[in-house]
Amino acid sequence: MSDLISMVKNKNFDINELWFETTPIYKIVILSILTFGFYDIVLLYNYWKVFNKKFGYAISPSCRAIFCGIYCFSLFPKLNKYIKTFNIPSFPPIWLAIFFIFLSALYRLPNPYSILNSFTFVIFIIIQNRLNFINEQHFPNAKQNNWSLANTLWTIPCSILFFFYLIGTFTNK
């Protein structure tokens, strides 16, 4: 826990509040795919928001989420350090950042290979799995980011768009 305390820049924070939301993996997979990766930006925003509000980092979460290609190289090591604090096997943050950039760039491939761009959710599964485990073990009262009505309302039109995207991708022109 000493590493966690050293991560906190403002010593007025309550150690029991230093958690990330618990998000079900199925939610990450479904929303990342159906929203064409937009949900990845939402997840990144939420991670940065926690570092801003709970850990005292003077940053703009929205700018860092939008420019995720640059800032994932600083976010993933911070998340890795947080996870290591709880003696949980960590992930290689720089390799995850490189993999994220690589997958994000695959949209430029010709169809049907451009669909590989949709697999950026794999990175967030690796990270969120560990964060969920930490919450389960150390922060049972952590906020649950379960499926909501708003998620359903986003999923309906995005599912239709994704369906047409798949048809366009796999049919001959």
Salt bridges, closest charged atoms under 4 A:
GLU21 OE2 - LYS143 NZ 3.19
